[in-house]
Amino acid sequence: MALVQYILILCFTGVLCNTANTSAPSADCSTDPHPFMPIGSKYYLINAAVKMNWFEADLFCRTFDSDLAVIESEAEMDALSFHVTTNGNLGKFFWLGATDLAVEGKFMSHYNGRAIPYAKWARGQPDDSQKREDCVHLWPVNNIYFMNDYPCYSEGYALCEMRQRPKCCGESALSKNGLKKLVDEYVRSAYPILNCRD
């Protein structure tokens, strides 16, 4: 019985898994990402209905346990640009989670404080026009979206990125130590009781 209690403690503290119920885990360990949609390799929530400034957009995303998007690659930029232009949003601009509010000219991710890993600036950007453009948005130029620095208090739309979900139970750090075999055996035998998924 001590092993059962230990497994349950691991499960409920998040070391082993995040939930315990009687349903079978899905094959891909995914959960319903509603209201987010898959675009490229990530999930996004695009608010194209209500304009807000950059700070309000950041808070909007956080209410959905997400952050303003930080574009990490050309493929991600292309996927987002294609999606936005083909879904009736061409002409709108979307706030991103990048800013140089801390140090002028150094655009950092608002989410993790690191330098943004990718940038596709519009020609002549960033230019810090009138010394007041510190927040980054996606901006359409000839039907293609580029990045631009813009005044943070201007109004645009929120582009939220779902935070990375925890790895599946079998992919956790637990799988790297000797306890894994014991836990795996027990979980398999107690499968109707425990469900290790996120």
C-alpha positions as CSV (number, residue, x, y, z in Angstrom):
1,M,0.0,0.0,0.0
2,A,3.0,2.4,0.6
3,L,3.8,2.2,-3.1
4,V,0.2,3.2,-4.0
5,Q,0.5,6.2,-1.7
6,Y,3.9,7.1,-3.2
7,I,2.6,6.9,-6.8
8,L,-0.5,9.1,-5.9
9,I,1.8,11.7,-4.2
10,L,4.0,11.8,-7.3
11,C,0.9,12.1,-9.5
12,F,-0.8,14.9,-7.5
13,T,2.3,16.9,-7.0
14,G,2.9,17.0,-10.8
15,V,6.1,14.9,-10.7
16,L,4.5,11.9,-12.3
17,C,1.5,13.4,-14.1
18,N,-1.0,16.2,-13.9
19,T,-4.3,14.5,-13.5
20,A,-5.8,11.3,-12.0
21,N,-9.0,10.0,-13.4
22,T,-10.5,6.9,-14.9
23,S,-10.4,7.7,-18.6
24,A,-7.8,6.4,-21.0
25,P,-5.0,8.8,-22.1
26,S,-5.1,10.0,-25.7
27,A,-2.5,8.6,-28.0
28,D,-0.8,12.0,-28.4
29,C,-1.2,13.2,-24.8
30,S,-2.9,16.3,-26.1
31,T,-5.6,18.3,-24.5
32,D,-8.3,20.4,-26.1
33,P,-6.6,23.7,-27.0
34,H,-9.8,25.7,-27.4
35,P,-10.0,28.6,-28.2
36,F,-6.5,28.3,-29.7
37,M,-5.9,27.2,-33.3
38,P,-3.0,25.3,-34.7
39,I,-0.9,27.4,-37.1
40,G,2.4,25.9,-38.2
41,S,3.9,24.1,-35.1
42,K,2.2,26.2,-32.4
43,Y,-1.3,27.2,-31.1
44,Y,-2.5,30.7,-31.4
45,L,-5.4,32.8,-30.3
46,I,-6.0,35.7,-32.7
47,N,-8.2,38.5,-31.4
48,A,-9.2,40.4,-34.5
49,A,-12.3,41.9,-33.0
50,V,-11.3,44.2,-30.2
51,K,-8.5,46.8,-30.5
52,M,-6.3,47.4,-27.5
53,N,-2.9,48.8,-26.7
54,W,0.2,46.5,-26.2
55,F,-0.2,46.4,-22.4
56,E,-3.9,45.5,-22.6
57,A,-3.1,42.9,-25.3
58,D,-0.5,41.3,-22.9
59,L,-3.1,41.1,-20.2
60,F,-5.7,39.8,-22.6
61,C,-3.4,36.9,-23.5
62,R,-2.6,36.2,-19.9
63,T,-6.3,35.7,-19.1
64,F,-6.1,32.7,-21.5
65,D,-2.9,31.5,-19.7
66,S,-0.9,32.5,-22.8
67,D,1.5,35.2,-23.9
68,L,1.8,37.6,-26.8
69,A,3.4,35.6,-29.5
70,V,7.2,35.7,-30.0
71,I,8.1,34.6,-33.6
72,E,11.0,32.2,-33.5
73,S,11.6,31.3,-37.2
74,E,11.0,32.2,-40.8
75,A,8.6,29.2,-41.0
76,E,6.6,30.5,-38.1
77,M,6.5,34.0,-39.6
78,D,5.3,32.6,-43.0
79,A,2.6,30.5,-41.4
80,L,1.2,33.3,-39.4
81,S,1.4,35.8,-42.3
82,F,-0.4,33.3,-44.6
83,H,-3.1,32.6,-42.0
84,V,-3.8,36.2,-41.2
85,T,-3.9,37.3,-44.9
86,T,-6.2,34.5,-46.0
87,N,-8.7,34.8,-43.1
88,G,-10.0,38.3,-43.7
89,N,-7.6,40.2,-41.4
90,L,-5.3,41.8,-44.0
91,G,-4.8,45.4,-43.1
92,K,-5.0,44.8,-39.3
93,F,-1.9,44.8,-37.2
94,F,-1.2,42.4,-34.3
95,W,0.8,42.9,-31.2
96,L,3.8,40.6,-30.5
97,G,5.5,39.8,-27.2
98,A,8.6,41.8,-28.0
99,T,9.7,45.2,-26.8
100,D,12.8,47.4,-26.3
101,L,11.3,49.2,-23.3
102,A,14.2,48.1,-21.1
103,V,17.1,49.0,-23.4
104,E,16.5,51.0,-26.6
105,G,17.3,49.0,-29.7
106,K,17.5,45.6,-27.8
107,F,14.2,43.8,-28.6
108,M,13.5,41.3,-25.9
109,S,10.8,38.7,-25.4
110,H,8.4,40.0,-22.8
111,Y,7.7,36.4,-21.8
112,N,11.3,35.3,-20.9
113,G,13.4,38.4,-21.1
114,R,15.7,37.0,-23.8
115,A,16.6,38.6,-27.1
116,I,14.0,37.7,-29.7
117,P,15.3,34.8,-31.7
118,Y,14.0,35.9,-35.1
119,A,13.0,39.2,-36.8
120,K,11.6,40.1,-40.2
121,W,11.6,43.8,-40.0
122,A,9.8,46.0,-42.6
123,R,12.2,48.1,-44.7
124,G,13.8,50.8,-42.5
125,Q,12.5,49.3,-39.3
126,P,12.9,49.4,-36.3
127,D,13.2,53.2,-36.4
128,D,11.9,54.4,-33.0
129,S,10.0,57.2,-34.7
130,Q,9.8,60.3,-32.5
131,K,11.6,58.3,-29.8
132,R,8.4,56.6,-28.7
133,E,8.2,53.2,-30.6
134,D,9.0,50.5,-28.1
135,C,6.6,47.6,-28.8
136,V,6.6,45.3,-31.8
137,H,3.7,44.4,-34.0
138,L,3.0,42.5,-37.2
139,W,2.3,45.1,-39.9
140,P,1.1,44.4,-43.5
141,V,3.2,45.9,-46.3
142,N,2.0,45.0,-49.8
143,N,-0.1,42.1,-48.4
144,I,2.9,40.5,-46.6
145,Y,3.3,40.9,-42.8
146,F,6.5,42.3,-41.4
147,M,7.6,43.3,-37.9
148,N,7.6,47.0,-36.9
149,D,8.3,48.9,-33.8
150,Y,5.3,51.0,-32.8
151,P,4.1,53.1,-29.8
152,C,2.9,50.8,-27.1
153,Y,-0.2,52.8,-26.4
154,S,-1.5,52.7,-30.0
155,E,-4.3,50.3,-30.6
156,G,-4.0,47.0,-32.4
157,Y,-5.1,43.4,-32.0
158,A,-3.7,40.7,-29.7
159,L,-1.9,37.7,-31.1
160,C,-1.6,35.2,-28.3
161,E,0.6,32.1,-28.3
162,M,-0.3,29.1,-26.1
163,R,2.4,28.4,-23.6
164,Q,4.3,25.1,-24.1
165,R,2.4,22.3,-22.5
166,P,4.1,20.0,-20.0
167,K,5.6,16.8,-21.5
168,C,3.6,13.6,-21.4
169,C,4.0,11.5,-18.3
170,G,6.4,9.1,-20.2
171,E,8.5,12.0,-21.4
172,S,9.1,13.7,-18.1
173,A,12.3,14.0,-16.2
174,L,11.2,11.0,-14.2
175,S,12.0,8.8,-17.2
176,K,15.7,9.5,-16.8
177,N,16.2,7.8,-13.4
178,G,16.0,4.3,-12.1
179,L,12.6,4.8,-10.5
180,K,11.0,4.8,-13.9
181,K,10.8,1.0,-14.3
182,L,9.0,0.6,-11.0
183,V,6.6,3.5,-11.7
184,D,5.9,2.2,-15.2
185,E,5.1,-1.3,-13.9
186,Y,2.8,0.0,-11.3
187,V,1.1,2.5,-13.6
188,R,0.5,-0.3,-16.1
189,S,-1.0,-2.5,-13.5
190,A,-3.1,0.3,-12.0
191,Y,-4.1,1.8,-15.4
192,P,-7.8,2.0,-14.7
193,I,-7.1,4.2,-11.7
194,L,-4.3,6.4,-12.8
195,N,-4.2,8.4,-16.0
196,C,-0.9,10.1,-16.8
197,R,-1.5,12.9,-19.2
198,D,-1.4,16.7,-19.3
